[in-house]
Amino acid sequence: MKVVLVNGSRNEFGCIHQALSIIAEELKANGIDSQIIYVGSRACNGKINEAVDELGQAMQEADGLIVGSPVYYASPSGEVIAVLDRLFGKYGADMRFKPASAVASARRAGTTASLDVINKYFSFNNMPIVSASYWNNVHGSQASDVLLDLEGVQNLKVLARNMAWLLKCIEAGKEKDIKAPELEEKIKFNYVR
């Protein structure tokens, strides 16, 4: 089993990379492989299609997804939003029913709003959202600060263990021939008539 971890920071080896590395280590300790894919600046330097396709292809094989973003102006990075808009438009069907979670980092505030924005992508796409024991965030201005946020680090480890547990439950369900729910054709109501 494998989880794709998305690094949406402009700083490839900043706080989000540190947070995702903590999660990857805990996933590994629980028998789950992971892959960190950096999208950050690729989304704005003419390589967004490349980043989206790399993520989409990885998600065709992966069992779960965790998207990490720093907080910029009280919301996720524009890079993350651009990539997720295109990823879910092009590869959404390949991700349905795969567990997902969001992780945010901030110097001070804005993480809960950022988590809410990212989690909506999962909710709209029939993806179970994996929770932890508190908000999935860490605080700091640089990567080394993340390690000082003991509560945040603990929560990231709980998130990883919960993801590993849910993936193992889904695998056990498949072995018992328990299938994902069938999708219905979506009803779209127009408020303007």
Residue pairs with C-beta under 8 A, 6 or more apart in sequence:
1 31
1 32
1 33
1 63
1 64
1 167
1 168
1 171
2 32
2 33
2 34
2 35
2 61
2 62
2 63
2 64
3 27
3 32
3 33
3 34
3 35
3 62
3 63
3 64
3 65
3 66
3 163
3 167
4 34
4 35
4 37
4 55
4 58
4 59
4 62
4 64
4 65
4 66
5 20
5 23
5 24
5 34
5 35
5 36
5 37
5 66
5 68
6 36
6 37
6 39
6 55
6 65
6 66
6 67
6 68
6 80
6 83
7 16
7 17
7 20
7 36
7 37
7 38
7 39
7 40
7 68
8 16
8 39
8 40
8 43
8 67
8 68
8 69
8 70
8 76
8 77
8 79
8 80
8 83
9 15
9 16
9 17
9 40
9 68
9 69
9 70
9 77
9 105
10 40
10 41
10 70
10 77
10 79
11 17
11 40
11 70
12 38
12 40
12 41
13 143
14 70
14 105
14 142
14 143
15 70
15 105
15 138
15 140
15 141
15 142
15 143
15 145
15 146
16 68
16 69
16 70
16 103
16 105
17 36
17 38
17 143
18 138
18 143
18 144
18 146
18 147
19 68
19 103
19 105
19 138
19 146
19 152
19 156
20 36
20 66
20 68
20 103
21 36
22 146
22 153
22 156
22 157
22 160
23 34
23 66
23 103
23 156
23 157
23 159
23 160
23 163
24 34
24 36
24 160
25 160
26 156
26 157
26 160
26 161
26 164
27 33
27 34
27 160
27 163
27 164
28 34
30 160
30 161
30 164
30 165
31 164
31 168
32 64
32 160
32 163
32 164
32 167
35 58
35 62
37 51
37 54
37 55
37 58
39 51
39 55
39 79
39 80
39 83
40 77
40 79
41 79
42 48
42 50
42 51
42 79
43 51
43 78
43 79
43 80
43 82
43 83
44 78
44 79
44 82
48 82
48 83
48 86
49 86
51 83
52 83
52 86
52 87
52 90
52 91
55 83
55 87
55 91
56 87
56 90
56 91
56 94
59 65
59 87
59 91
59 94
59 95
59 98
60 91
60 94
62 98
63 98
63 99
63 167
63 170
63 171
64 98
64 99
64 100
64 130
64 163
64 166
64 167
65 95
65 98
65 99
65 100
65 101
65 122
65 127
66 100
66 101
66 102
66 103
66 130
66 159
66 163
67 80
67 84
67 100
67 101
67 102
67 103
67 118
67 121
68 102
68 103
68 104
68 105
69 76
69 77
69 80
69 102
69 103
69 104
69 105
69 114
69 118
70 76
70 77
70 104
70 105
70 106
71 104
71 105
71 106
71 107
71 109
71 110
71 111
71 113
71 114
72 78
73 110
74 109
74 110
74 113
74 114
75 81
75 110
75 113
75 114
75 117
76 104
76 114
76 117
76 118
80 118
81 117
84 118
84 121
88 95
88 121
88 124
88 125
92 125
95 125
95 127
96 125
96 126
96 127
96 180
96 183
97 126
97 127
97 128
97 180
97 181
98 127
99 127
99 128
99 129
99 130
99 163
99 166
99 167
99 170
100 121
100 122
100 127
100 128
100 129
100 130
101 119
101 122
101 129
101 130
101 131
101 132
101 136
101 159
101 163
102 114
102 115
102 118
102 119
102 122
102 136
103 115
103 136
103 137
103 138
103 156
103 159
104 110
104 111
104 112
104 114
104 115
104 118
104 135
104 136
104 137
104 138
105 111
105 137
105 138
105 139
105 140
105 146
106 114
106 137
106 139
107 139
107 140
107 141
108 139
111 135
111 137
111 139
112 135
112 137
115 135
115 136
115 137
119 129
122 128
122 129
123 129
126 181
126 183
128 166
130 159
130 162
130 163
130 166
131 159
131 162
132 155
132 156
132 158
132 159
132 162
133 154
133 155
133 158
134 151
134 155
135 155
136 155
136 156
136 159
137 152
137 155
138 146
138 149
138 152
138 153
138 156
139 145
139 146
139 149
139 152
140 146
140 148
140 149
146 152
146 153
147 153
